[in-house]
Amino acid sequence: MPSLYMVMLGGRHARANTEVHDVVFAIGDDLKDIYPQLKAAWFGEQKGLHIDAWAKLNGVKQHAHSYKIEFAQHQPRHDDLKLFLINLGGYCPDEFGELHRYKFVVAQSASEAKQQAKTLLPTFWQKGHTDRILDIDDCIPVDHVAGRYLHLSEGTFISTVWENTYLILE
């Protein structure tokens, strides 16, 4: 049964001084199954492209609700609940650079998702802010991946599995 994967890719770009990263989504039965999707989504050099972290999601828990992720060939209705990735950014007083946390939010709209995201900022961060969520509009539903549409329905699901790792894509 296919699952939604969220993957933190790392690699080089011709105009970058340091390694760069991006979060991408793919659908597959296992991690190796999605390698072609990951390579196609990468904007930098293919040589040295690697996975720094991955998560296999079959659903999302939010408050007292559990939402199962399902895939279909048709778009969800306008008023259906949607899945949003929230990229939270902030600073710690004793660390150089911006830190990030990635959270999923279930909401009917981008504005509702942003409101929920404001409650997720870690309290130890200085100058916390909500970064790009996946597009220039700041918040886009994670609703179309690998040619399939995501639908959420209340129900039980296999728990999320994730790992911080270093896997070279070959």
N, C-alpha and C positions, 0 to 999 in steps of 0.2 A: 504494500500500500504506500503510495507516494506521500512524502512529507514536505513541508516548507522548510528550507534551509536559509539561515541568515549567516553570511560568511564575511569575516574581516580579511580582506586581501591586502597583502603588502608586496611592494616591489619598487622598481626604479622607473623614473621618468626622465627623459632626456634633459629637461629643463629644471630638474630638482637637485638640490645639493644633498638631500638626505632621502632615506626610504620614505615612500608615501603610502597611504592607506586609503581604502574605501570599503564601505559596507555594501554588499550586493545580496540579492535574493535569487534562489533557484528552487526547482522542484525535482525531487527524485526519490528513489528507494533507499539509496545509501550515499555516503559522501563521495566516493569515487565515481558514482553514476553522474554527478553534477559537474565534474571537472570541465567538460566542454562548455557548459553554460558559463562557468566562472571565467575561463579563458576568453570567451567572447565578450564578456562584460568589462574586462580590464582595459583601462585607457593607456597604460604605460607599456614598458618593454615586457615581452613575454619571458625573456631570459631572467631567471631568478624569481619569477612570480611564485608567491607562496601564500598559504593560509596561516594567519596568526591566531584566529579564533573561529569557531563555528558553533552553531546551535541548530538542532533539529527540533522543529516546532510542530506539534499536532494540535495545539490549542493554547489558549491564554486564560489565565485566572485574573480576575479583576474584582476587587471587593468580595462580595459573597457569590459571585457568578463565575461559572466556567464556560468558556466558549470554544467549541471544537472548530478547527479549520477544515473546510472541505473545498474541493476543486470542482469547477464546472466549465462548460463551454459558453455559458451565457453570463451576462453581466448581472451583478446584484441590483435589486431595486434601489431607487434613489433614497428611500427612507430606511433601508437595512443598516444594521450596525456594520462598521468598517474597522479594519485593523490599521493602526498608524504606528510607525516607528518614530520615537522621539529621541533626538540626539541632544542630550543635555551637555552644556559646556560650562566650565567655571575654573577657578584658580584656587590653589592652596598657597598660604603665605610662605611656606618653606620649600616650594617646588617651582622650577622654571617651566614656563609654558602652560598652555591650556590643557585641562583634563576633560575627559569625556565619559559619559555614562549613556548607555543605550537602553531604552525602555519601550515596551509595547503598551499601547493604550487602545481600548475599544471605545468607539464613539460614533455618533451619527454624522458628525461633520468635523472639518479641520478646526474650526473655531472652538468647538467643544473639546477636541483632543488637546489643543493648546492650553485651554483653561485647566484641564486635568494635569497637564505636564508641569504646570507651575508648582503643584504640590509635591512634585517628585525631586526637586533640587536638593542635593545633599546640603545639610546645614553648615558643614565645615568649609564649604567653598566660599571664596570671596568673589564678588562680581559675577554671580551665577547668571546665566542667560540661556535661552532656548535657541539653539543653533538651527541651521537648515535641517529640515526633517527628511526630505528626499528630493526636494525640488525648489525652484526659485520662489514658489508660493509659500514656503516655509512649512507646509504641512500637506502631505499628499497621502491618501490611503494606499496601503500595500494591498492592492486589489487585483493586479494583473501581472503574473509572473510566468515566464516560459510559455506564453500563449494560453494560459489557463486563468480563469477568474477565481478569486478567493471568496468564499462565503463563510459566515460565522453562524453557528447555531448553538444554543445552550445545550450542554451535555458533557459527559465525561470524555476524557481523552488520555492517551499515553503521555506521561510527563515529559517535559522538555529535557533534552540531553544536550550539554554543551561542554566545550573544552577550549582552553587556551593552549595553543600548541604551535609548532612550526613544521608545516608540511609543504614541501616543494611540489608544485604542480608539474607533472611530467607528461 
